[in-house]
Amino acid sequence: MKLTKTLLATTALTVAAGMVSAETEMADEMTIVSWGGAYSNSQQQAYHNPYMEMTGVNIINDESSAEAVAKLRAMNEAGNITWDVVDVTAADSIRLCDEGLAMEIDFDEDLAAAPDGTSASDDFGDTIINDCAIPLIVFSTTFGYRTDMVGDTPPTTVCDVFDTEAYPGKRSLEKRPIGNMEWALLCDGVAKDEIYDVLETPEGQEQALAKLDTIKDDVIWWSAGADTPQLLADGEVVMGSTYNGRLFSVIEEQNQPVEMLWDGQMFDLDVFIIPAGLPEDRKARALDYVRFASDTQRLADQAKYISYGPARASSAPLVSTHAELGIDMAPHMPTDPANATNVFNFNYEFWADYRDDIDAKFQAWLAQ
């Protein structure tokens, strides 16, 4: 059988990986969906560029991950899947997997083992949360604040976000219920271990929205991860929520007068899924790419560009210094012991079950 130019470029990779045979046809272009900003840049440097250089494949970046579930539902309904690999949160991956919109992965067959031979499933361990999600990074959603806008007493707890008397000025919060509802209940006196029991009830949801009502007039709502860092850099908000890696960028790379508020940070996972129903050539290319991008070295390499912890145990010892700044990355990780003294354990299974219903109620509240 005559090999195509694309196949010749990837035969060595795929045969060595043992994933597809040398006769498998693979697409020469793929669309990868992620979140944009500093996070997409870290993937570009650690995953995309070396893969394109090695294979000659053209990778098209799409920044629609915030709308991934809705868009994949629509694509599936139309019978036209235009995405090849999608970066989503853990909760969204559960919904996509449960709805049959993401293909199932054989972790030990489809993904690379650790350098010492440890199987992928053992290396990823507890970060494997369903049959479709390929774990990438551990991140947290937390708050940053302007050091020059908080007076002589900087905020120390997440509940300071609700204290507009001590910290006047605009706040930025994500335009969705996740995170906001939990922080609202926590700061309204609900015990940590009771948050999700309360939140699954209509009364608990109303309680959370009532607490958010107390600062609603002071909130700028964001939908893209880059929004809060820009709002902080421009001095338009005194504090705001976003992903810890985005705050690292504005603090360390841009040298803005911003500090991190780690209290009450919510751990979460970002994962890759491959949409179900791809043609065989695109499916083979997607599998080839995710095997490469999720291996031990690539996940460690991503931590050179952004302060997210790699999901593989074998990657952690390889995390060292920032590729450009030369600073030690370990103290900037959300999992560092100094930063993880008061973590809120985010329940992605809860949000997989309740997201659509609470979303509708939250958006109706926003519109009031």
N, C-alpha and C positions, 0 to 999 in steps of 0.2 A: 504493500500500500504506500502511495506517495504521500509524504508528510507535507503539510502546509508550512509556510514560513513561520506562522505563529506557533505551530506545534513544535517545530525545530527549536524555537527559542525557549520552550518550556519543558522539553522532554527530560532534560537532565534533572530538573527540579522535581517533576512529578514521579519519575521512576525512582529517584532517591527517596522520595517521601513514601512511595508505595501506595499512593492514593488512587491514581488512575493509570490505566495502561498506556503504552506509547502510542496506541492507535485512537485514543480518545480525542475527539475534535473539541477545541476550546475557542470561545469567542475571543476576538482581539481587542475588544473594548468593553468597559464595564462602568456602571454608575454606582457610586458608593455614597450613601446618605449619612450625614452626621450633623453636628450642632454648630459648625462655624467657629470663627474666632480663634482664640489660643488653643482650644481643644482640637479643632480640625487641623491647625498648623502642626500640632504635636504628632497627629496621625500621618500627616503628609511627610514629615521628616522621618519618622520611625518606620512607617509601613509602606506608604504609597510610592515614594521616590525610589527606595531600593527595589521594590517589586517591579516598577516600570522599567528601571534600568536593567534588571535581570531578564525580563521577559519581553520587553518591547510593547507591552500592552498599554493602551491609553485608558487612564482612569479619569472619569468625569465626576467632579465633586458636586453634591447637592446638599443644601443645608436645611432640609425639611424635617429633621428628626422630631421636632416638637409636635408635628402633625402626622407622625408616621402611622399611627393606628388608623386614623380616619382615611388617610390617603391609600393605604394598602387595602382597606375595606373597599374603597371605591374602585381601585384598580382590579381587584378580584371580581367585583360585580360586573365590571366592563370587560373582563377577560383580557386585559392588557397590562401585564406587569412590566413596568419600565425600569424598576430598580433591581440591582443584583445583590447588594449587601447593604444592610441597614443597621446603624448604631442606635440602640434604644435603651431605655432604663429597664431595670429588672421587672417592674410592675407591668410595663407595656409588653415586654417579651412574653410574660405569662398570658396576657390577653391574646396576643397574636398566635401563640402556640395553641391555646385552648380553642381558638376559633379556626384552626387549620390554615392560618395565613402564613405561617412560618414552617419551614421543613425541619424534620427531626434530624438530629446529629448523632452519629455513633462516635462518641468522644475519643475512644481509643483507636478507632479505625481512621477517622477523618482528621484528627488533630495530632500534632507532633508530640512525641514523648519528651520528657525532660532530658537534658544532656546525659544524666547518669542512668537513663533507662526507665525512670519512674513513669508510669503510664500517665497520660494526660488527665484521666479522671481522678487519679490520686493526687496529681500535682495541683489541679484546680480545687480539689476538695469541696469545701462547703460553698464555694462561689458558684458551683453548678446548681442552678435553681429550677431548671426544667429541661426537657429533652430537646429544646430548640435553641437555647441561648448559649453562645460562646463567650465566656467571661473575658473582659478586657481590663477594667480598672475598678478600684475601690475609690469612691470620691465622697465628698460630703457637701451638703447644702448648708451654708452658714451665713453669717453677716460680716460685712465690712463697715467701717465708719471713718469719717473724716476726722483726723486728729486735731485739726485747727477749727473744728466747728462744735466740739463737745465740751468746751470749757476746761476747768482744771480737774474734773472728775470724769475720766473716760468710762463708757459703759462696761460693765463686767458680766452681766447676765443677759440672756436672750430676752428676758421680760422688760429690759430697758427700752426695747423697741416700742413698747406700748406706753412708755412714760414720756408724753409730749411736753410735760411741764419742765422736767429736768433736761430733756433733750429736744427742744423745739426745732421745727424744720421738717422737710419732706423725708419720707422713707420710700424705699422701693421694695415692692413685693411681687412675686411671680403671679401672673394672671391665671392662676389655677388653684384649686383647693389644697393640693398636696403640700404638706409642710405648714402652710398657713393655718390650717385647721388644728393641727397638732399643737403648734406653738400657742395658738389662741387658748386652747383648753388648758395647756400646761400653765400658762400665765393667768388663768382664771381659777387656779387652785386645784385642778384635777391632778391626781397622782400619776406619775409616769406610767406605772403598770396598769392603770385603768383607762388610759387615753382611748385605746381602740374599742374597748367595751362601751365607753360613752359615745364615741363617734359613730358607732353603727346604729345608734338610735336617732330618730327624728329630733328628739329633745336635745340630744348632745350636739347635733349638727346646728340647731338653732342657737345653742349656747356659744358655740365657736363663732358663728356669724355675728352674734351680739357683741362678743369681745372685739372682733375685727371692726365692727361699727364704730368703736371708740376712736379709731385712728383712720377710718376710711377717707375722711376729707384731707388727710395728710399723706396719702399714698399715691405714688406714681407706679402704675402697674407695668411690669415687664413681661415679655414673651420670648426674648432671645437672651442667651447666656451672657452676651457681650454688653447688654443694656446697663446693668447695674455698675460694672466697672467704669463705663463711660459717664454715667450720671455722677458717680463719685469723683471721677477725675475732673469733671466740669463744675463740681461744687453745687450741683442741683439738688442733691439729697445729703442729709447728714449721716444716714446709714441705710443699708440695703442688703437684701439677701441675694445670693448667687452661689455658684459652685466654687469650691475653695481654690481650684486651679486658676479660675478667672481672677480671683483676688490676688493670688500669687503674682500673676502677670502685671496687674496694675501697681502692686506694691514694689516688687523686686525688679521688674524689667522697665517699668515706666517711672519709678521713683516718685510716685504720687504720695501726698500726706494721708495715707490710708493705713489702717491697722485691721487685723483680723480679730473677730470675736468668735472664739471657738466654742463658747458655752452653748449647749443645746444643739450642736451640730448634728445633722442627720446623715448617717452613713447610707450609701446606696451603691449599686453596681451599674456600670454601663456594659452592654454586651453587643455582640454582632448577632443578627439573625439573617438567614437567607430566605427570601420570600418563596413560598410554595408555588409550584406550577411553572417554574422557569423551563424554557427549552433546554435540551440536554447539553448543548454547547455552552450556554451561559451558566447552567448549574455546575458543570465541570470547572469552568473558570472561577466561579465564586468559591467553590470548595478548595481549589488550588490556592486562591488568595487568602482565605481565612486560615488555612493551615499554616501558611507563611507568617501572616500578620499576628497570629496568636501564639507563636512559639516563644520559648524562654527569652531569647535575645531581643526579639522585637518588643515585647512588653517591657523589658528593662530599658530599652532604648527610648521608649516613649517618656519615661520618667526623667529623661535628660532635658525635656522641653516643657514639662508641666508637672505640678505637684500632686499627681494622682498615683496611688499605690497599685502596682501590677497585681493582677488577680492570681497569678501563678506563684506558688511557694518558691520554685526554683529561680524566679526572676528577682526576688527581693534582695538577695546578696549581691546582685550585679548592679543595683541602683547606687549611683555614686554622686557625681557633681553635674550641675547644669551645663549644657553643651556650650553656652556662650558666656554665662556669668561666672562660671567656675565655683559657685557656692555649693556647699553640701546640701543635697535635696532632702535627706532624711528628716530634719527638723521641720520641714514644711509640709510633710505628709499628714493627712488627717488622722492616720493611725499611730502617729508618734505618741508615746505615752504622755508627754507634756501637753499635748493638744486634746487628748481623749479622756480628760478627767470627768467630764459630764456630757456624755454622748446620749442623744436620743436615738433609740433603735427603731429605725424606719421599718414599717411592716408592709412590704411590697405585695404580699399575698392579700392583705386587706384591700389595698387599692386596686388590685386586679379584679376583685369581686364587687367593689362599691364605686369605682371611679365614674362610670357613666351616670349613675343616679346622683351622686354628690356633685359632679361637674355641672349637671343641669341646674341644681339648686344654687350652686355658687355663682354661675353666670347670671341667673335670674336676680340674685342679690346684688351683683355688680351693676346691673342695669337699673336698679331702683334709685 
